[in-house]
Amino acid sequence: MIYDEKDQMRKFKVAPIENSYNSYLISDKEKRDWCGNIYLGCVAIILAIAFFT
């Protein structure tokens, strides 16, 4: 468990990788923040429209 800025515990799942020696897969099952990607996509679309017109 790791504490982040909001003093909430984040849960990580650690699983061994099949057919490998001493290797593990660490996955974070927290909701992803898509807000930045959506803004970036909108800006890219606006720039593409402005470039092709």
Secondary structure, DSSP 8 states (H G I E B T S, - for coil): -EE-TTS-EE-EEEEE-TT-SS-EEEEE-S----HHHHHHHHHHHHHHHHHH-
